[in-house]
Amino acid sequence: MTTANLSASTLFSLDEDARAALFTAARSAVAFDDREVDPEIVVRAWDLAKFGPTSNNTQPLRVVVARSEAARAAVIDAAMPFNKPRLAQAPLILVAAHDDRFHDHHEIWAPGAPELGARFEANPEMRASLAHSGAMLALGYLVIALRAEGLALRPYGGFDKAALDASLMPEGWRSEVILGVGYPTAGDDQSGDRRGRIPAEIGIREL
């Protein structure tokens, strides 16, 4: 392998510290320290996550930052009972959503294909499917981007989506996942022992 090829092959590699911070040592946090999360950090994480690959570069993911007491209360009220106390202690609550009309912004993510807007407009079933799957894909990037900013988080799927949409979501936005976000506690992160993960021998099939 030439020096040039070696450089290209390692261009996007992460060292072990970065891999630990993003994956192997990162935890789904149930406790945080008392520091507030600067809203600019969420913007920086968005500006990292937006470069993750999606279908046709579509960006159906939307994020509501529930910073006010009223917004926090609306999210916590919609959560399942066993999730309410965990969300209440999170310094920041985010609601990941999808935008039913993400295609209205096609001139940003597909400036060379003006017909895409009309194609999505004419096919609401396809649009709805891509809005959900694309938002969930982009949410994965956002989780990693938030970790890259030094934050810990925990996702919550147990909540009344219809109630939260009615009380908090802008028109056309549909909630997908709640994130409790903050800085990890020093020392014991109170997350308990790490649970097992399915190994590659079970999760991968080469055909």
SULVENNOR-V928310 format. One line per field, one symbol per residue. psi: psi as a letter, one per 30 degrees, with the letter a starting at -180 (. if undefined). A space follows every 50 residues. Layout:
# SULVENNOR-V928310
psi=???
This chain:
# SULVENNOR-V928310
psi=kleeeeeefgegkkleeeeeefdefkljkfklafkljkffeeeeeefeff fkkljggkifklkkjieleeeeeeeeeflleffeeeeffkekkkjklljf hfffgffefifgiffeeeeeefieeeeeeeeeeeeeeeeeeeeeeeefgg lllkkkfiljeeeeeefeklkfkkkekkkkkakkkkbjggfakkllkkle fefkkk.
